[in-house]
Amino acid sequence: MEEILVKVQQAFNTAFHVDPQSVSLQTVPDDIDGWDSVGHLELVAALESIFELSFDVDELMEMENVGEIVRIIQSKFR
């Protein structure tokens, strides 16, 4: 899980230009400037690029915090 979180932190840095270390499993959209509907799409694009996978609409809707993002990505590698 730690390896996935590090890559998710990289995606946040790419999408929102934030310090990767400021992103934790508890991070929610209100914690990140720009994590709105458009920012969410930028984040997803960064995640898809870094992890070389794609997400369906249901998965996008479930990505309400970093912990959920990590869980969804983990499920794709099982």
PDB file as gemmi writes it, atoms N, CA and C in Angstrom:
CRYST1    1.000    1.000    1.000  90.00  90.00  90.00 P 1                      
ATOM      1  N   MET A   1       0.819  -1.196   0.000  1.00  0.00           N  
ATOM      2  CA  MET A   1       0.000   0.000   0.000  1.00  0.00           C  
ATOM      3  C   MET A   1       0.862   1.258   0.000  1.00  0.00           C  
ATOM      4  N   GLU A   2       1.998   1.214   0.665  1.00  0.00           N  
ATOM      5  CA  GLU A   2       2.874   2.381   0.737  1.00  0.00           C  
ATOM      6  C   GLU A   2       3.350   2.796  -0.660  1.00  0.00           C  
ATOM      7  N   GLU A   3       3.679   1.821  -1.494  1.00  0.00           N  
ATOM      8  CA  GLU A   3       4.131   2.117  -2.852  1.00  0.00           C  
ATOM      9  C   GLU A   3       3.028   2.806  -3.655  1.00  0.00           C  
ATOM     10  N   ILE A   4       1.805   2.350  -3.486  1.00  0.00           N  
ATOM     11  CA  ILE A   4       0.677   2.978  -4.182  1.00  0.00           C  
ATOM     12  C   ILE A   4       0.473   4.398  -3.678  1.00  0.00           C  
ATOM     13  N   LEU A   5       0.537   4.592  -2.355  1.00  0.00           N  
ATOM     14  CA  LEU A   5       0.357   5.937  -1.797  1.00  0.00           C  
ATOM     15  C   LEU A   5       1.412   6.896  -2.328  1.00  0.00           C  
ATOM     16  N   VAL A   6       2.648   6.460  -2.448  1.00  0.00           N  
ATOM     17  CA  VAL A   6       3.709   7.326  -2.968  1.00  0.00           C  
ATOM     18  C   VAL A   6       3.390   7.764  -4.393  1.00  0.00           C  
ATOM     19  N   LYS A   7       2.900   6.844  -5.213  1.00  0.00           N  
ATOM     20  CA  LYS A   7       2.540   7.194  -6.584  1.00  0.00           C  
ATOM     21  C   LYS A   7       1.311   8.096  -6.626  1.00  0.00           C  
ATOM     22  N   VAL A   8       0.355   7.880  -5.725  1.00  0.00           N  
ATOM     23  CA  VAL A   8      -0.815   8.762  -5.639  1.00  0.00           C  
ATOM     24  C   VAL A   8      -0.355  10.175  -5.245  1.00  0.00           C  
ATOM     25  N   GLN A   9       0.580  10.252  -4.319  1.00  0.00           N  
ATOM     26  CA  GLN A   9       1.121  11.556  -3.929  1.00  0.00           C  
ATOM     27  C   GLN A   9       1.770  12.246  -5.120  1.00  0.00           C  
ATOM     28  N   GLN A  10       2.453  11.487  -5.966  1.00  0.00           N  
ATOM     29  CA  GLN A  10       3.055  12.055  -7.180  1.00  0.00           C  
ATOM     30  C   GLN A  10       1.963  12.606  -8.102  1.00  0.00           C  
ATOM     31  N   ALA A  11       0.853  11.879  -8.213  1.00  0.00           N  
ATOM     32  CA  ALA A  11      -0.257  12.341  -9.054  1.00  0.00           C  
ATOM     33  C   ALA A  11      -0.832  13.660  -8.520  1.00  0.00           C  
ATOM     34  N   PHE A  12      -0.935  13.784  -7.205  1.00  0.00           N  
ATOM     35  CA  PHE A  12      -1.419  15.035  -6.610  1.00  0.00           C  
ATOM     36  C   PHE A  12      -0.457  16.175  -6.900  1.00  0.00           C  
ATOM     37  N   ASN A  13       0.826  15.885  -6.860  1.00  0.00           N  
ATOM     38  CA  ASN A  13       1.819  16.900  -7.190  1.00  0.00           C  
ATOM     39  C   ASN A  13       1.665  17.332  -8.645  1.00  0.00           C  
ATOM     40  N   THR A  14       1.460  16.375  -9.537  1.00  0.00           N  
ATOM     41  CA  THR A  14       1.280  16.676 -10.958  1.00  0.00           C  
ATOM     42  C   THR A  14       0.016  17.499 -11.188  1.00  0.00           C  
ATOM     43  N   ALA A  15      -1.093  17.090 -10.584  1.00  0.00           N  
ATOM     44  CA  ALA A  15      -2.377  17.744 -10.822  1.00  0.00           C  
ATOM     45  C   ALA A  15      -2.528  19.076 -10.106  1.00  0.00           C  
ATOM     46  N   PHE A  16      -2.008  19.160  -8.866  1.00  0.00           N  
ATOM     47  CA  PHE A  16      -2.289  20.333  -8.031  1.00  0.00           C  
ATOM     48  C   PHE A  16      -1.051  21.088  -7.553  1.00  0.00           C  
ATOM     49  N   HIS A  17       0.141  20.599  -7.914  1.00  0.00           N  
ATOM     50  CA  HIS A  17       1.390  21.255  -7.529  1.00  0.00           C  
ATOM     51  C   HIS A  17       1.506  21.419  -6.010  1.00  0.00           C  
ATOM     52  N   VAL A  18       1.162  20.354  -5.290  1.00  0.00           N  
ATOM     53  CA  VAL A  18       1.276  20.358  -3.831  1.00  0.00           C  
ATOM     54  C   VAL A  18       2.451  19.479  -3.421  1.00  0.00           C  
ATOM     55  N   ASP A  19       2.949  19.721  -2.228  1.00  0.00           N  
ATOM     56  CA  ASP A  19       4.006  18.890  -1.668  1.00  0.00           C  
ATOM     57  C   ASP A  19       3.454  17.475  -1.502  1.00  0.00           C  
ATOM     58  N   PRO A  20       4.064  16.482  -2.137  1.00  0.00           N  
ATOM     59  CA  PRO A  20       3.552  15.119  -2.019  1.00  0.00           C  
ATOM     60  C   PRO A  20       3.402  14.650  -0.572  1.00  0.00           C  
ATOM     61  N   GLN A  21       4.280  15.106   0.299  1.00  0.00           N  
ATOM     62  CA  GLN A  21       4.228  14.684   1.699  1.00  0.00           C  
ATOM     63  C   GLN A  21       3.021  15.252   2.440  1.00  0.00           C  
ATOM     64  N   SER A  22       2.360  16.249   1.843  1.00  0.00           N  
ATOM     65  CA  SER A  22       1.172  16.829   2.489  1.00  0.00           C  
ATOM     66  C   SER A  22      -0.082  16.009   2.203  1.00  0.00           C  
ATOM     67  N   VAL A  23       0.038  14.986   1.359  1.00  0.00           N  
ATOM     68  CA  VAL A  23      -1.097  14.146   0.981  1.00  0.00           C  
ATOM     69  C   VAL A  23      -1.042  12.843   1.774  1.00  0.00           C  
ATOM     70  N   SER A  24      -2.113  12.579   2.544  1.00  0.00           N  
ATOM     71  CA  SER A  24      -2.186  11.352   3.345  1.00  0.00           C  
ATOM     72  C   SER A  24      -3.459  10.592   2.981  1.00  0.00           C  
ATOM     73  N   LEU A  25      -3.632   9.424   3.559  1.00  0.00           N  
ATOM     74  CA  LEU A  25      -4.835   8.630   3.302  1.00  0.00           C  
ATOM     75  C   LEU A  25      -6.097   9.375   3.725  1.00  0.00           C  
ATOM     76  N   GLN A  26      -5.978  10.323   4.646  1.00  0.00           N  
ATOM     77  CA  GLN A  26      -7.138  11.066   5.145  1.00  0.00           C  
ATOM     78  C   GLN A  26      -7.442  12.336   4.348  1.00  0.00           C  
ATOM     79  N   THR A  27      -6.605  12.657   3.360  1.00  0.00           N  
ATOM     80  CA  THR A  27      -6.791  13.887   2.591  1.00  0.00           C  
ATOM     81  C   THR A  27      -8.103  13.835   1.811  1.00  0.00           C  
ATOM     82  N   VAL A  28      -8.869  14.932   1.913  1.00  0.00           N  
ATOM     83  CA  VAL A  28     -10.158  15.066   1.214  1.00  0.00           C  
ATOM     84  C   VAL A  28     -10.089  16.296   0.298  1.00  0.00           C  
ATOM     85  N   PRO A  29     -11.036  16.434  -0.622  1.00  0.00           N  
ATOM     86  CA  PRO A  29     -10.997  17.571  -1.544  1.00  0.00           C  
ATOM     87  C   PRO A  29     -10.873  18.937  -0.869  1.00  0.00           C  
ATOM     88  N   ASP A  30     -11.500  19.137   0.273  1.00  0.00           N  
ATOM     89  CA  ASP A  30     -11.406  20.433   0.953  1.00  0.00           C  
ATOM     90  C   ASP A  30      -9.982  20.759   1.411  1.00  0.00           C  
ATOM     91  N   ASP A  31      -9.122  19.752   1.481  1.00  0.00           N  
ATOM     92  CA  ASP A  31      -7.737  19.957   1.921  1.00  0.00           C  
ATOM     93  C   ASP A  31      -6.824  20.444   0.797  1.00  0.00           C  
ATOM     94  N   ILE A  32      -7.255  20.311  -0.450  1.00  0.00           N  
ATOM     95  CA  ILE A  32      -6.406  20.607  -1.602  1.00  0.00           C  
ATOM     96  C   ILE A  32      -7.045  21.697  -2.458  1.00  0.00           C  
ATOM     97  N   ASP A  33      -6.333  22.821  -2.605  1.00  0.00           N  
ATOM     98  CA  ASP A  33      -6.820  23.884  -3.485  1.00  0.00           C  
ATOM     99  C   ASP A  33      -6.900  23.355  -4.908  1.00  0.00           C  
ATOM    100  N   GLY A  34      -8.042  23.533  -5.530  1.00  0.00           N  
ATOM    101  CA  GLY A  34      -8.209  23.110  -6.907  1.00  0.00           C  
ATOM    102  C   GLY A  34      -8.809  21.731  -7.091  1.00  0.00           C  
ATOM    103  N   TRP A  35      -9.002  20.982  -5.970  1.00  0.00           N  
ATOM    104  CA  TRP A  35      -9.602  19.648  -6.116  1.00  0.00           C  
ATOM    105  C   TRP A  35     -11.119  19.795  -6.171  1.00  0.00           C  
ATOM    106  N   ASP A  36     -11.576  20.290  -7.311  1.00  0.00           N  
ATOM    107  CA  ASP A  36     -12.995  20.416  -7.587  1.00  0.00           C  
ATOM    108  C   ASP A  36     -13.311  19.456  -8.734  1.00  0.00           C  
ATOM    109  N   SER A  37     -14.429  19.623  -9.406  1.00  0.00           N  
ATOM    110  CA  SER A  37     -14.797  18.667 -10.461  1.00  0.00           C  
ATOM    111  C   SER A  37     -13.783  18.662 -11.605  1.00  0.00           C  
ATOM    112  N   VAL A  38     -13.310  19.825 -12.007  1.00  0.00           N  
ATOM    113  CA  VAL A  38     -12.309  19.889 -13.073  1.00  0.00           C  
ATOM    114  C   VAL A  38     -10.970  19.362 -12.570  1.00  0.00           C  
ATOM    115  N   GLY A  39     -10.596  19.746 -11.368  1.00  0.00           N  
ATOM    116  CA  GLY A  39      -9.351  19.253 -10.781  1.00  0.00           C  
ATOM    117  C   GLY A  39      -9.366  17.749 -10.603  1.00  0.00           C  
ATOM    118  N   HIS A  40     -10.541  17.207 -10.302  1.00  0.00           N  
ATOM    119  CA  HIS A  40     -10.675  15.757 -10.139  1.00  0.00           C  
ATOM    120  C   HIS A  40     -10.316  15.048 -11.449  1.00  0.00           C  
ATOM    121  N   LEU A  41     -10.752  15.615 -12.559  1.00  0.00           N  
ATOM    122  CA  LEU A  41     -10.426  15.033 -13.862  1.00  0.00           C  
ATOM    123  C   LEU A  41      -8.929  15.111 -14.149  1.00  0.00           C  
ATOM    124  N   GLU A  42      -8.302  16.201 -13.753  1.00  0.00           N  
ATOM    125  CA  GLU A  42      -6.853  16.325 -13.919  1.00  0.00           C  
ATOM    126  C   GLU A  42      -6.128  15.299 -13.050  1.00  0.00           C  
ATOM    127  N   LEU A  43      -6.620  15.111 -11.836  1.00  0.00           N  
ATOM    128  CA  LEU A  43      -6.036  14.116 -10.947  1.00  0.00           C  
ATOM    129  C   LEU A  43      -6.177  12.719 -11.541  1.00  0.00           C  
ATOM    130  N   VAL A  44      -7.351  12.399 -12.038  1.00  0.00           N  
ATOM    131  CA  VAL A  44      -7.588  11.078 -12.634  1.00  0.00           C  
ATOM    132  C   VAL A  44      -6.660  10.859 -13.828  1.00  0.00           C  
ATOM    133  N   ALA A  45      -6.483  11.875 -14.650  1.00  0.00           N  
ATOM    134  CA  ALA A  45      -5.573  11.752 -15.795  1.00  0.00           C  
ATOM    135  C   ALA A  45      -4.150  11.458 -15.314  1.00  0.00           C  
ATOM    136  N   ALA A  46      -3.729  12.125 -14.245  1.00  0.00           N  
ATOM    137  CA  ALA A  46      -2.395  11.879 -13.699  1.00  0.00           C  
ATOM    138  C   ALA A  46      -2.295  10.461 -13.130  1.00  0.00           C  
ATOM    139  N   LEU A  47      -3.332  10.021 -12.422  1.00  0.00           N  
ATOM    140  CA  LEU A  47      -3.345   8.656 -11.873  1.00  0.00           C  
ATOM    141  C   LEU A  47      -3.289   7.620 -12.987  1.00  0.00           C  
ATOM    142  N   GLU A  48      -4.083   7.826 -14.031  1.00  0.00           N  
ATOM    143  CA  GLU A  48      -4.110   6.875 -15.144  1.00  0.00           C  
ATOM    144  C   GLU A  48      -2.751   6.793 -15.826  1.00  0.00           C  
ATOM    145  N   SER A  49      -2.083   7.918 -15.942  1.00  0.00           N  
ATOM    146  CA  SER A  49      -0.767   7.946 -16.567  1.00  0.00           C  
ATOM    147  C   SER A  49       0.282   7.246 -15.691  1.00  0.00           C  
ATOM    148  N   ILE A  50       0.294   7.569 -14.425  1.00  0.00           N  
ATOM    149  CA  ILE A  50       1.290   7.002 -13.510  1.00  0.00           C  
ATOM    150  C   ILE A  50       1.109   5.496 -13.332  1.00  0.00           C  
ATOM    151  N   PHE A  51      -0.136   5.057 -13.177  1.00  0.00           N  
ATOM    152  CA  PHE A  51      -0.407   3.642 -12.914  1.00  0.00           C  
ATOM    153  C   PHE A  51      -0.671   2.838 -14.188  1.00  0.00           C  
ATOM    154  N   GLU A  52      -0.764   3.514 -15.332  1.00  0.00           N  
ATOM    155  CA  GLU A  52      -1.027   2.868 -16.616  1.00  0.00           C  
ATOM    156  C   GLU A  52      -2.286   2.001 -16.553  1.00  0.00           C  
ATOM    157  N   LEU A  53      -3.376   2.622 -16.106  1.00  0.00           N  
ATOM    158  CA  LEU A  53      -4.674   1.958 -16.060  1.00  0.00           C  
ATOM    159  C   LEU A  53      -5.752   2.991 -16.286  1.00  0.00           C  
ATOM    160  N   SER A  54      -6.998   2.536 -16.355  1.00  0.00           N  
ATOM    161  CA  SER A  54      -8.107   3.475 -16.523  1.00  0.00           C  
ATOM    162  C   SER A  54      -9.189   3.158 -15.492  1.00  0.00           C  
ATOM    163  N   PHE A  55     -10.014   4.152 -15.236  1.00  0.00           N  
ATOM    164  CA  PHE A  55     -11.080   4.039 -14.243  1.00  0.00           C  
ATOM    165  C   PHE A  55     -12.422   4.189 -14.919  1.00  0.00           C  
ATOM    166  N   ASP A  56     -13.439   3.487 -14.401  1.00  0.00           N  
ATOM    167  CA  ASP A  56     -14.786   3.679 -14.930  1.00  0.00           C  
ATOM    168  C   ASP A  56     -15.488   4.776 -14.116  1.00  0.00           C  
ATOM    169  N   VAL A  57     -16.656   5.165 -14.564  1.00  0.00           N  
ATOM    170  CA  VAL A  57     -17.383   6.279 -13.947  1.00  0.00           C  
ATOM    171  C   VAL A  57     -17.687   5.994 -12.474  1.00  0.00           C  
ATOM    172  N   ASP A  58     -18.086   4.779 -12.151  1.00  0.00           N  
ATOM    173  CA  ASP A  58     -18.385   4.439 -10.757  1.00  0.00           C  
ATOM    174  C   ASP A  58     -17.155   4.630  -9.875  1.00  0.00           C  
ATOM    175  N   GLU A  59     -15.996   4.222 -10.372  1.00  0.00           N  
ATOM    176  CA  GLU A  59     -14.764   4.396  -9.595  1.00  0.00           C  
ATOM    177  C   GLU A  59     -14.453   5.867  -9.397  1.00  0.00           C  
ATOM    178  N   LEU A  60     -14.664   6.671 -10.434  1.00  0.00           N  
ATOM    179  CA  LEU A  60     -14.419   8.113 -10.309  1.00  0.00           C  
ATOM    180  C   LEU A  60     -15.288   8.723  -9.218  1.00  0.00           C  
ATOM    181  N   MET A  61     -16.538   8.279  -9.142  1.00  0.00           N  
ATOM    182  CA  MET A  61     -17.473   8.803  -8.143  1.00  0.00           C  
ATOM    183  C   MET A  61     -17.102   8.365  -6.732  1.00  0.00           C  
ATOM    184  N   GLU A  62     -16.443   7.219  -6.596  1.00  0.00           N  
ATOM    185  CA  GLU A  62     -16.056   6.707  -5.279  1.00  0.00           C  
ATOM    186  C   GLU A  62     -14.800   7.383  -4.740  1.00  0.00           C  
ATOM    187  N   MET A  63     -14.071   8.101  -5.576  1.00  0.00           N  
ATOM    188  CA  MET A  63     -12.805   8.721  -5.174  1.00  0.00           C  
ATOM    189  C   MET A  63     -13.056   9.990  -4.363  1.00  0.00           C  
ATOM    190  N   GLU A  64     -13.569   9.806  -3.148  1.00  0.00           N  
ATOM    191  CA  GLU A  64     -13.930  10.943  -2.302  1.00  0.00           C  
ATOM    192  C   GLU A  64     -12.816  11.365  -1.356  1.00  0.00           C  
ATOM    193  N   ASN A  65     -11.776  10.552  -1.244  1.00  0.00           N  
ATOM    194  CA  ASN A  65     -10.615  10.892  -0.429  1.00  0.00           C  
ATOM    195  C   ASN A  65      -9.451  10.035  -0.896  1.00  0.00           C  
ATOM    196  N   VAL A  66      -8.273  10.313  -0.398  1.00  0.00           N  
ATOM    197  CA  VAL A  66      -7.087   9.592  -0.860  1.00  0.00           C  
ATOM    198  C   VAL A  66      -7.160   8.116  -0.476  1.00  0.00           C  
ATOM    199  N   GLY A  67      -7.697   7.808   0.686  1.00  0.00           N  
ATOM    200  CA  GLY A  67      -7.829   6.413   1.097  1.00  0.00           C  
ATOM    201  C   GLY A  67      -8.651   5.605   0.108  1.00  0.00           C  
ATOM    202  N   GLU A  68      -9.744   6.192  -0.395  1.00  0.00           N  
ATOM    203  CA  GLU A  68     -10.577   5.510  -1.388  1.00  0.00           C  
ATOM    204  C   GLU A  68      -9.836   5.360  -2.710  1.00  0.00           C  
ATOM    205  N   ILE A  69      -9.074   6.371  -3.083  1.00  0.00           N  
ATOM    206  CA  ILE A  69      -8.284   6.291  -4.317  1.00  0.00           C  
ATOM    207  C   ILE A  69      -7.309   5.123  -4.229  1.00  0.00           C  
ATOM    208  N   VAL A  70      -6.601   5.019  -3.105  1.00  0.00           N  
ATOM    209  CA  VAL A  70      -5.650   3.924  -2.913  1.00  0.00           C  
ATOM    210  C   VAL A  70      -6.374   2.579  -2.950  1.00  0.00           C  
ATOM    211  N   ARG A  71      -7.538   2.484  -2.296  1.00  0.00           N  
ATOM    212  CA  ARG A  71      -8.296   1.221  -2.273  1.00  0.00           C  
ATOM    213  C   ARG A  71      -8.697   0.812  -3.687  1.00  0.00           C  
ATOM    214  N   ILE A  72      -9.174   1.758  -4.473  1.00  0.00           N  
ATOM    215  CA  ILE A  72      -9.608   1.457  -5.841  1.00  0.00           C  
ATOM    216  C   ILE A  72      -8.422   0.988  -6.683  1.00  0.00           C  
ATOM    217  N   ILE A  73      -7.302   1.657  -6.545  1.00  0.00           N  
ATOM    218  CA  ILE A  73      -6.117   1.260  -7.314  1.00  0.00           C  
ATOM    219  C   ILE A  73      -5.647  -0.134  -6.876  1.00  0.00           C  
ATOM    220  N   GLN A  74      -5.621  -0.380  -5.579  1.00  0.00           N  
ATOM    221  CA  GLN A  74      -5.231  -1.702  -5.084  1.00  0.00           C  
ATOM    222  C   GLN A  74      -6.112  -2.788  -5.688  1.00  0.00           C  
ATOM    223  N   SER A  75      -7.399  -2.532  -5.779  1.00  0.00           N  
ATOM    224  CA  SER A  75      -8.326  -3.550  -6.295  1.00  0.00           C  
ATOM    225  C   SER A  75      -8.045  -3.881  -7.755  1.00  0.00           C  
ATOM    226  N   LYS A  76      -7.465  -2.954  -8.486  1.00  0.00           N  
ATOM    227  CA  LYS A  76      -7.158  -3.186  -9.894  1.00  0.00           C  
ATOM    228  C   LYS A  76      -5.920  -4.057 -10.076  1.00  0.00           C  
ATOM    229  N   PHE A  77      -5.101  -4.184  -9.047  1.00  0.00           N  
ATOM    230  CA  PHE A  77      -3.880  -4.974  -9.133  1.00  0.00           C  
ATOM    231  C   PHE A  77      -4.008  -6.337  -8.477  1.00  0.00           C  
ATOM    232  N   ARG A  78      -5.202  -6.713  -8.065  1.00  0.00           N  
ATOM    233  CA  ARG A  78      -5.400  -8.028  -7.429  1.00  0.00           C  
ATOM    234  C   ARG A  78      -5.618  -9.085  -8.454  1.00  0.00           C  
TER     235      ARG A  78                                                      
END                                                                             
